[in-house]
């Protein structure tokens, strides 16, 4: 049985499945983030350009109501993946997780190995359960010896999801990794503290109150010339939810609770809190996958592609698009405080100065990334095992 970890299997299966069943899933991109918790292992989201987004979403909702194939845009689809290295109980849990994702995504699949490490036939077991209780979720199998060998065992049936929920799912996730603008690690920690305090009032949705207090207590002192706070607060909301620190209602997730505990242990101005938030960004915000893809692709580039930032960013965007991975050039501008600046300044120097080198590309500090992942694995291991 092949010796690779959960995230590596997710990466291979997500691409292989879309390559094989492109006609079924359509023009979508792969993301490993979500705007709520619990989070699927990966999702397919339709590539809808801004001018036709509203119309496409309305067509999608109409198709859902009629239980017909989507027209003008494909259904957002969630996937929960289980490895061959777990027991029968985990496949039962996976069924429940896939059902839960239907509260957000119209289509949901459970992805399982043909057999597990004990020789248990996971596919027959799961299919039997799903058919007996008539569940709408679909099932994908993969060969544990060759995980790129995938097969849809049962197609998912679309579920009518709340219109607002679909709009949020499509509108808030526009890239394959977590969105970042402005947010500093100490400000993120402050938002988690506010969430903890407000959650004592036992209210279902505290997100707006968190953002309002964060602005009044912290951000207004930094952005003194801002005429409106709304655009800034949206940036913080997207970061907090897409890195799974808060759920969409503003409540701490298990990852958020552990981050808050660690932050209070080490102190918000410490080097350790920067490393902890950087780990969250890399591991749960999908930026490790993002930087790994960039690192691999730029080693294959010609000198012409690497001659300046413009040609490099266009080439990276095109190369990653071929992998069904959405990369925003605007995120990697070096003339504005975008991700290269944030990686260097706020997120533990995981990109060197200068951030871009002619003939090389993005100046990634890979030894530092490995160090942070190793540290984060130790600090978050019990939590990650519990939610995987």
CORHUCOR-V502819 format. One record per residue. SS is DSSP state (H for helix, E for strand, C for the rest). Layout:
<<SS> <SS>>
This chain:
<<C> <C> <C> <C> <C> <H> <H> <H> <H> <H> <H> <H> <H> <H> <H> <H> <H> <H> <H> <H> <C> <H> <H> <H> <H> <C> <C> <E> <E> <E> <E> <C> <C> <C> <C> <C> <C> <C> <C> <C> <C> <E> <E> <E> <E> <E> <C> <C> <C> <H> <H> <H> <H> <H> <H> <H> <H> <H> <H> <H> <H> <H> <H> <H> <H> <H> <C> <C> <C> <C> <C> <C> <C> <C> <C> <C> <E> <E> <E> <E> <E> <C> <C> <C> <C> <C> <C> <H> <H> <H> <H> <H> <H> <H> <H> <H> <H> <H> <H> <H> <H> <C> <C> <C> <C> <C> <E> <E> <E> <E> <E> <E> <E> <C> <E> <C> <C> <C> <C> <C> <E> <H> <H> <H> <H> <H> <H> <H> <H> <H> <H> <H> <C> <C> <C> <C> <C> <E> <E> <E> <E> <E> <E> <C> <C> <E> <E> <E> <E> <E> <E> <E> <E> <E> <C> <C> <C> <C> <C> <C> <C> <C> <H> <H> <H> <H> <H> <H> <H> <H> <H> <H> <C> <C> <C> <C> <C> <C> <C> <C> <C> <C> <C> <C> <H> <H> <H> <H> <H> <H> <H> <H> <H> <H> <H> <H> <H> <H> <H> <C> <C> <C> <C> <C> <C> <C> <H> <H> <H> <H> <H> <H> <H> <H> <H> <H> <H> <H> <H> <H> <H> <H> <C> <C> <C> <C> <C> <C> <C> <H> <H> <H> <H> <H> <H> <H> <H> <H> <H> <H> <H> <H> <C> <C> <C> <E> <C> <C> <C> <C> <C> <E> <C> <H> <H> <H> <H> <H> <H> <H> <H> <H> <H> <H> <H> <H> <C> <C> <C> <C> <H> <H> <H> <H> <H> <H> <H> <H> <H> <H> <H> <H> <H> <C> <C> <C> <H> <H> <H> <H> <H> <H> <H> <H> <H> <H> <H> <H> <H> <C> <C> <C> <C> <C> <C> <C> <C> <C> <H> <H> <H> <H> <H> <H> <H> <H> <H> <H> <H> <H> <H> <C> <C> <C> <E> <C> <C> <C> <H> <H> <H> <H> <C> <C> <C> <C> <C> <C> <H> <H> <H> <H> <H> <H> <H> <C> <C> <C> <C> <C> <E> <E> <E> <E> <E> <E> <E> <C> <C> <C> <E> <E> <E> <E> <C> <H> <H> <H> <H> <H> <H> <H> <H> <H> <H> <H> <H> <H> <H> <H> <H> <H> <H> <H> <H> <H> <H> <C>>
